[in-house]
Amino acid sequence: MTDTTPVSSRGLGRLLAAVDPAVATSFVCILGLLLVSSFYSANFLSPEYLLQQLKVASFLGIIATGMMLVILLGQIDLSVPWSVAVGGMMSCALAAHGTAGQVFAIPFGVLCGALIGAVNGVGVAYLRIPSMIVTLATNAVAQGLMVVYTGGFSPQDSASAAMRYLATGFLIRGLPNAVVVWALIGAAAVFALTRTVLGRVVYGIGNRERAAYLSGIDTRRTVMIAFAISGALGAFGGVLLAGYASKAAQSMGDAYLLPAIAAVVLGGTSILGGKGSYLGTVAGVILITLLQSILSVLQIPEFGRQIIYGAVIIAMLLLYGRGAKQRQ
Amino acid sequence: MKDWRYWVARQRGTLLAAGIFVAMFILYASRHPAGFSANVVQTAANKGVLLAFVAMAQALVVITSGIDLSVGMIFILTNCLASWIAFGSVMQTALGVAAVLLAGLACGTINGLIVIYGRLQPIVATIASGAVFFGIALALRPQPGGQVNPDLADALTGRVFGVVPASILVLLAVVLAVWVPFSRSLTGRAAYAAGSSEIAAYMSGLPIQRAKFVAYMLAGLLSAIGGLFLTFFTYTGEAAFASGNTYTLYSIAAVVLGGVSLYGGSGSAIGAIFGALAFRTIGDLLFVFDFDPLWQPLFQGMVLLLAVSLSSIGLLQVRNRLEWFG
């Protein structure tokens, strides 16, 4: 009895120390949001509502997973809007070409996104162009390609049955498939980040690429792979979104860039790279989705939502996303 | 070396941008059905000047090795604001224009506060502040509309003496009133120094905080001048999200083409202006060569991608591979 108490208290202390304050803040904010909104209507606490939110969150969650990987490197991926749109449009386009098209629709969409990501990766890793610039440029090129492809109109192809099933179906009763897909991708991300060489190298590069390079790691290849994965996940998010709406649209990805960055940053991942946990990103994604949903249920107009979004992100960044002070 | 050779070496990016612009414009005008007429020049100037103001704004911030991804949204916000207040009698219009410029300055000040004194990463902070600015623009103009003083608009988008586009003269005046004093002041030198090597600038006791702050402030002001011109050009205000994003993107393209280093510390706003004019002309080349306008976004994207890739040519000169990793 005498020696168990210190052990357990030390264990508790270690547990508390292991919890990132940012992650804890995010979860507290989620609970707070739910609590406040439940005064407005008890429906906010119903399992149907929460499950519906989780389903909506899974699209953002998948896109934010890729973004997190890139932010962990200390880079950023601003090509998300058109990676998402390319994923949705290309998979729908292939789905229009017979049975083979239906079968390969999803892999093809994801592959197109991975290609965009690979171009980003080459620019960042090998040409050493600032990631913000090169991803903006590939975003513009991807948009240009899609404008040429669609002729400037909304594409008419509709999503394949498999895409619709993944986005809206139920494999397990009551649990939307989209949530299952997010859970699988999330589990893979956690495993990759904590248990594989790739994941550890990603953290290493985010802390100091020079040191990682001197440790004998091919840092440039890792950066390139991370960008390709980010593009692929963005496109996969687009594939699911197209399945959800049963067709792709020109501006389907525009609404995902800021929320994806915000979710990662609110979840405590350092924007400078090298620090952050996937649990935080999950919290950030759910927080953003809930905020969006509650703002729209309260019928706050679009302009108000934009302002609140921007202000919340700046406020959260000011709380724990600040850089180091200049040495005095 | 003689003095002028130093000068040429320092202004290489700017001169190159001016050269590209002149070459592209000659190509453009020679293929244009109306030829090199005052009308063609006026239309091209009016389109180019909009981007030139936003590019100048971006250049100021990029020189300090920052980035402002909200310039396009300030541009849109001030456009919407101007469509509410920049008309009426001479006095009302003057007050309205002053208020629009102040609003731009205020947006820039907010960016400066959160980035410099809040010590936030400029990329994320300005994307977020851009969302706020766009939200305000949308509140001002849920639907496109509004008006602007037509006399002032026609005067500033027309021609002086029948040949010189008035918008180019305004651009010149802004360069003389904003850029020249800034670049020659202590603050301006500190902005270059901060972009070149922040630690060395800090050790030399230069006011780097103030320099960066002023750069963001002036970026807001210059974007507002651009937004004002958009209103003069279109006679309406419109909260167009895509247009704001496009201008932000093109401002970066113009800065890169204009020879401003993305790592900060070199280049000039004048280079960015030539970069903007060149980028606009390159985009319009497609029309005079009878391409489908559908190809324009792709073409401009490719030009941007190519321009930023070329800027990495300095990697070949690196002696120590470790310098790749900054």
Interface residues (C-beta under 8 A of the other chain):
Chain A: I76 G123 L127 R128 I129 P130 M132 I133 V134 L136 A137 T138 N139 A140 V141 A142 Q143 G144 L145 V147 V148 G151 G152 E209 R210 Y213 L214 T219 S251 D254 L257 L258 I261 A262 V265 I271 L272 P301 E302 F303 G304 R305 Q306 I307 I308 Y309 G310 A311 I313 I314 L317 L318 G321 R322 G323 A324 K325 Q326 R327
Chain B: I67 L69 I114 G118 R119 L120 Q121 I123 V124 A125 I127 A128 S129 G130 A131 V132 F133 F134 G135 I136 A137 L138 A139 P142 Y202 Q209 F241 A242 L249 I252 A253 V256 L262 Y263 L294 W295 Q296 P297 L298 F299 Q300 G301 M302 L304 L305 V308 S309 S311 S312 L315 L322 W324 F325 G326
